[in-house]
Amino acid sequence: MAHPIWVAVTGDEMRAMDSSAVGNEADARLLIEAVKSKSAIQSALDSRLLVPSSERLTLIPHKEFCNDIPVIDISGLLDDGRRGETIAAVVNAAANWGIFQVVNHGIPDLVLENLMTVVKDFFSMPEEEKQLIAKDHENGRLQGYVPFSQLFQKQAAWSNQIEYILQPHHLVGPEDTWPARPAGFRQAIEEYCNEFHSVLAKILELLLSSCLKTSGTRKSSELLDGNQLQVFRASYYDTCPQPEMVMGLRSHVDSSLITAIVQDDTGGLQVEKDGQWYGVAPTPGAVVILLGSVLQVVNTTRSELCGGLLHTGSRFQFKLSI
């Protein structure tokens, strides 16, 4: 049962796109010309890589945010006077949205700052250096850097990624899958995950207790005991000359139990609810909690929580999401 702690997206259930609805051949040529410097695009006119023209009309600007997505102060879980109110807020957010932001979670600001710094520094390094730890399934390297070229050929994903398995221990990759630079990269990732471990477990405990209509069905120590799959993934969404033709990440549903997302202040993270897309506002110090399809299976209050998740692009700004 997977429940990534530090991820941008963990879903494998990508929604199929209707290739017949894709824009015309001229659109494809324009995009390919714009990204030649990425040395990534093959089959230049394979328009299945582009966002269908019909779907482009449904996208909202990456700086347009929804104020209704809950932002919850979870320090109330530690206060007897506010605990009931806080639990109700989390459960209602899960039932009505399937996504919410948590603040006052107890993770030191310095831990979040260090993490964002080392990840941003990694993506700023020369491509040749990042390629030293690139994922290579043919040669057994299953963790590391995932360049733009690999993602774009599969799904028009305008992003670079880096990903690692943190638990269970026997799946953790060898030391040479981690970058030598920037200094403290691995330490910053593991420090954050350790800090957030108990927070995520408590959220899971109260959500499962609510979904299953029982009390204390499983304790937090059992939910995150080191045997479940925990994945870290960071995504870097670079500036795009034609952002309306691609997405940082295509619409999908996370196939995990629960996902925690930290985003910078650029915007672009969107969630679908009842057929409508909503922008998730970047909130300083907040962590976005997203319920995956595994948790939806045991949810009894709503048949479907978060319908989908995507990252839209920007012509002038880059975005970092972890």
C-alpha positions in Angstrom: 0.0 0.0 0.0 1.7 3.2 -1.2 1.6 6.5 0.6 4.3 8.8 -0.7 5.4 11.5 1.8 7.4 13.8 -0.5 6.0 13.8 -4.0 4.7 15.9 -6.8 2.6 13.2 -8.2 2.6 9.4 -7.7 -0.2 8.3 -9.9 0.2 5.6 -12.6 -3.4 5.9 -13.7 -3.0 8.5 -16.5 -6.2 9.3 -18.2 -6.4 8.4 -21.8 -6.7 11.3 -24.2 -8.6 11.3 -27.5 -5.9 11.7 -30.2 -8.5 12.6 -32.7 -9.2 15.9 -30.8 -5.5 17.0 -31.0 -4.6 20.3 -32.6 -3.5 20.6 -36.2 -0.1 19.7 -37.7 1.0 23.3 -37.8 0.6 23.5 -34.0 2.8 20.5 -33.6 5.5 22.0 -35.8 5.5 25.3 -33.8 5.9 23.4 -30.5 8.7 21.2 -31.8 10.6 24.3 -33.1 10.2 25.9 -29.7 11.7 23.1 -27.8 14.5 22.0 -30.1 17.0 23.1 -27.5 15.7 20.4 -25.2 17.1 17.8 -27.7 14.2 15.7 -26.5 11.6 15.6 -29.2 11.3 12.6 -31.6 8.5 11.9 -34.0 7.9 15.6 -34.2 4.4 15.3 -35.6 3.2 12.7 -33.2 0.4 14.9 -32.1 -0.7 12.4 -29.4 1.9 14.2 -27.2 0.0 17.5 -27.4 -2.9 18.5 -25.2 -6.1 18.0 -27.2 -7.5 21.3 -28.5 -10.9 20.5 -26.9 -9.2 20.1 -23.5 -7.2 23.3 -23.8 -10.5 25.3 -23.5 -11.2 23.8 -20.0 -7.9 24.9 -18.5 -7.8 27.8 -16.1 -4.9 30.3 -15.7 -2.1 29.0 -13.5 -2.5 32.1 -11.3 -6.2 31.6 -10.8 -6.9 30.0 -7.4 -9.9 28.6 -5.5 -10.5 30.0 -2.0 -12.8 27.1 -1.1 -10.1 24.4 -0.9 -9.6 24.0 2.8 -6.6 25.2 4.7 -6.5 23.5 8.1 -4.5 24.4 11.2 -3.7 20.9 12.4 -2.0 22.1 15.6 -5.5 21.6 17.0 -5.0 17.9 17.0 -2.7 18.4 20.0 -5.2 20.7 21.8 -8.0 18.9 23.7 -10.1 22.0 23.3 -9.8 22.1 19.5 -9.2 18.5 18.7 -12.8 17.6 17.8 -13.2 20.7 15.6 -9.9 20.0 13.8 -10.8 16.3 13.2 -14.1 17.4 11.8 -12.4 19.9 9.5 -10.0 17.2 8.1 -12.8 14.6 7.6 -15.1 17.1 5.9 -12.3 18.3 3.6 -11.5 14.7 2.7 -15.1 13.9 2.0 -15.9 17.1 0.0 -12.7 17.7 -1.8 -10.2 14.9 -1.3 -7.5 17.6 -1.1 -6.7 20.1 1.6 -3.7 22.1 2.9 -2.3 21.8 6.4 -0.5 24.5 8.3 1.1 24.6 11.7 2.0 21.0 11.2 5.1 21.2 13.4 7.7 20.9 10.7 10.4 23.6 11.2 10.5 26.3 8.5 14.2 25.7 8.1 13.6 22.1 7.1 11.2 23.1 4.3 13.5 25.9 3.2 16.5 23.6 3.1 14.6 21.0 1.0 13.4 23.6 -1.5 16.9 25.0 -1.8 18.7 21.7 -2.5 16.1 20.5 -4.9 16.1 23.8 -6.8 19.9 23.8 -6.8 19.9 20.3 -8.3 17.6 21.2 -11.2 19.8 24.3 -11.9 22.9 22.1 -12.5 24.1 21.4 -16.0 22.2 18.7 -17.8 25.3 16.6 -18.2 25.8 16.4 -14.4 22.2 15.5 -13.7 22.4 12.7 -16.3 25.0 11.0 -14.2 22.2 9.7 -12.0 19.5 9.4 -14.6 17.1 6.5 -14.3 18.0 3.6 -16.6 15.6 0.6 -16.4 17.6 -1.4 -18.9 20.7 -1.3 -16.7 18.8 -1.7 -13.4 18.9 1.9 -12.2 15.3 2.4 -11.1 15.7 5.6 -9.2 17.2 9.0 -9.9 16.8 11.7 -12.5 14.0 11.6 -15.1 14.8 14.2 -17.8 12.3 16.2 -19.9 13.1 14.1 -22.9 11.7 10.9 -21.3 8.6 12.5 -20.0 7.7 14.5 -23.1 7.9 11.5 -25.4 5.4 9.7 -23.3 2.8 12.3 -22.2 3.7 15.9 -23.2 4.9 16.5 -19.6 6.8 19.7 -19.6 9.0 18.9 -16.6 12.1 17.3 -15.2 11.8 15.0 -12.2 13.9 13.2 -9.7 12.5 10.3 -7.6 13.6 7.9 -4.9 12.0 5.1 -2.8 12.5 5.8 0.9 10.8 2.8 2.3 10.8 -0.2 2.7 14.5 -0.4 3.3 15.2 -3.2 0.9 14.0 -1.1 -2.0 16.1 1.9 -1.2 18.6 2.5 -4.0 22.4 2.5 -3.6 24.4 5.5 -2.7 25.4 6.2 -6.3 21.8 6.9 -7.3 21.9 10.1 -5.2 23.7 13.2 -6.6 27.0 14.3 -5.2 25.8 17.9 -5.5 24.3 19.9 -4.1 25.7 19.2 -0.7 23.2 17.9 1.8 20.7 16.9 -0.9 19.9 13.4 0.5 20.0 14.7 4.1 17.5 17.4 3.4 15.1 15.0 1.8 15.3 12.4 4.6 15.1 15.1 7.3 11.8 16.4 5.9 10.4 12.9 5.5 11.3 12.1 9.1 9.7 15.3 10.4 6.5 14.7 8.4 6.2 11.0 9.1 4.2 11.3 12.3 2.0 14.1 10.9 0.9 12.0 8.0 0.3 9.0 10.1 -2.0 10.9 12.4 -4.0 12.2 9.4 -4.3 8.7 8.0 -5.4 7.3 11.4 -8.3 9.7 11.8 -9.3 9.5 8.1 -9.4 5.7 8.2 -11.3 5.7 11.5 -13.9 8.0 10.0 -14.1 6.1 6.7 -14.5 2.7 8.4 -16.8 4.1 11.1 -14.6 2.6 13.8 -12.4 4.1 16.5 -8.7 3.3 16.6 -8.9 0.6 13.9 -5.3 1.1 13.2 -2.8 3.2 15.1 -0.4 5.6 13.4 2.5 3.4 14.3 1.0 0.6 12.3 0.1 2.7 9.3 3.6 3.9 8.7 5.7 1.1 10.2 8.4 1.1 7.5 6.9 -1.7 5.4 4.7 0.5 3.2 6.0 2.0 0.0 7.1 5.6 0.5 8.3 7.6 -2.6 9.9 11.0 -2.9 9.4 12.8 -6.2 10.4 16.4 -7.1 9.2 18.0 -10.4 10.7 21.1 -12.0 8.4 22.8 -14.5 10.5 25.1 -16.7 9.2 28.1 -18.7 7.4 27.1 -21.8 7.1 29.2 -25.0 3.6 27.7 -25.8 2.2 26.6 -22.4 -1.3 26.2 -23.8 -0.2 23.2 -25.9 1.4 21.1 -23.1 1.0 20.6 -19.4 3.6 20.3 -16.7 1.8 17.0 -15.9 -1.2 15.5 -17.6 -4.5 14.9 -15.8 -4.3 11.8 -13.6 -5.5 10.1 -10.4 -2.9 9.2 -7.8 -2.8 5.4 -7.3 -1.4 5.8 -3.8 -3.0 5.9 -0.3 -2.1 9.5 0.4 0.2 12.1 -1.1 1.9 15.1 0.4 2.8 18.0 -1.9 4.9 21.1 -1.3 4.8 23.7 -4.0 6.6 27.0 -4.5 4.8 30.3 -5.1 4.3 30.0 -8.8 1.0 28.3 -9.0 -0.3 25.8 -11.6 -1.4 22.9 -9.3 -5.0 22.1 -10.1 -7.6 19.6 -8.9 -10.8 18.5 -10.5 -14.1 18.4 -8.5 -17.5 17.7 -10.1 -16.2 18.2 -13.6 -14.6 21.6 -12.8 -10.9 22.4 -12.4 -9.7 24.5 -9.4 -6.3 26.1 -8.8 -4.6 25.2 -5.5 -3.2 28.4 -4.0 0.4 28.3 -2.9 0.3 28.9 0.9 3.6 29.7 2.7 4.6 26.9 5.0 1.7 24.7 4.0 1.7 21.1 2.8 -1.0 19.9 0.4 -2.6 16.6 1.4 -4.1 14.6 -1.5 -6.1 11.4 -1.0 -5.2 8.8 -3.5 -7.4 6.1 -5.1 -6.5 3.5 -2.5 -8.0 5.6 0.3 -11.1 6.3 -1.8 -11.8 2.6 -1.9 -12.5 2.6 1.8 -14.2 5.9 1.9 -18.0 5.6 2.6 -19.0 9.2 2.5 -18.4 10.0 -1.1 -18.0 7.7 -4.1 -15.1 9.8 -5.6 -13.0 12.4 -3.9 -10.4 14.1 -6.0 -11.3 13.5 -9.6 -7.9 14.4 -11.1 -4.7 16.4 -10.7 -2.6 18.3 -13.1 0.1 20.9 -13.4 -0.4 23.7 -16.0 2.5 25.5 -17.5 3.7 29.1 -17.6 5.3 31.1 -20.4 7.4 33.2 -18.1 7.9 31.4 -14.8 9.4 28.1 -13.7 7.7 26.1 -11.0 9.0 23.6 -8.4 6.7 21.0 -6.9 7.8 18.3 -4.5 
